[in-house]
């Protein structure tokens, strides 16, 4: 080692250390805008849930606050989850991610077991847990995204190969997708597939490989629709709802009536007519129709802006980890887990997409969906904290 190098090292060693109180410390939540928009979405969701479900809850349970009370419990638990998860080191997720596929498959099997699964609306998607109805498929979406982030992270150097970048991921999605379809849950299958494609693209899989596999998957999904009489009826009711206005097309027609009634500023909070037992699932999958009716175009636009801010903050957090394939893919996946179903839900309510049975995150009634959304936010905040600790301050 030269004398010059030694002098440089001595100078570094003798340099005064930065006092502890002057060192940069990231705030408790490293992305305040994401926290704010999450709280706003959750608070708005509770407000609209009471507006849409109060009469139904009073009629069904003799308690106008029945749905609101249960959703509030889920929201509080979710906020606790956000605080806890935001402080976690994500290396533990990286380590356990290979095991999550088996967990996903096991959880999707539970609703299919006689005596364990609970049927509702012709679907076996629920199980009863401690007096609460739990939907394992909602949690599986989150766990599978973590699993796929781990997969892309471990195989980063081989993702340019068609077998590693496309064939194996599609096989893994297929395993989960088959169990979703047995419930049946076509919407979740489509969502998981779409998010996986987005994660693959961000992880470095070749665009031409993704495009080719996308065409194959689209053909397969169309075949699944055309070979199922129930799905064919849904597709036809989407294309021409008035042809069966009192049957398959009824829900969409009532939804469009609600949206059209709201016009620009709405009929007023709590003044919806369509929620008075005209619009099915007014407090769950079609809650946005009541929002548009009561708060009008402006209310719907405001909600869309909130989801847009969420997308911006989530992608911003993910991009800070662009050199770490696992963390980058995880951030993309968690963001799309919230935003993608929101856009799909709005598309269904507005008659732009066939009915899929996807909830509007933070807004629709559903404890499992709410908890999963909050967990996703907690993971995003953990990613934000880790990037802040490495020098990203804004």
Buried (B, 14 or more C-beta within 10 A) or exposed (E): EEEEEEEEEEEEEEEEEEEEEEEEEBEEBBBEEBBBBBBBBBEBBBBBBBBBBBBBBEEEEEEBBBBBEBBBBBBEBBBEBBEEBBEBEBEEBBEBBEEBBEBBBEBBBBBEEEEEBBEEEEBBBBBEEEEEBBBBBBBBBBBBBBBBBBBBBBBBEEBEBBEBBBEBBBEBBBBBBEBBBEBBBBBBBBBBBBBBBBBBBBBBBBEEBBEEBBEEBEEBBEEBBEEBEEBEBBBBBBEEBEEBBEEBBBBBBBBBBBBEBBEEEBBEBBEBBBBEEBBEBBBBBBBBBBBBBBBBBBBBEEBBEBBEBBBBBBBBBBEBBEEBBBBBBBBBBBBBBBBBBBBBBBBBBBBEBBBBBBBBBBBBBBBBBBBBBBBBBBBBBBBBBBBBEEEBEE
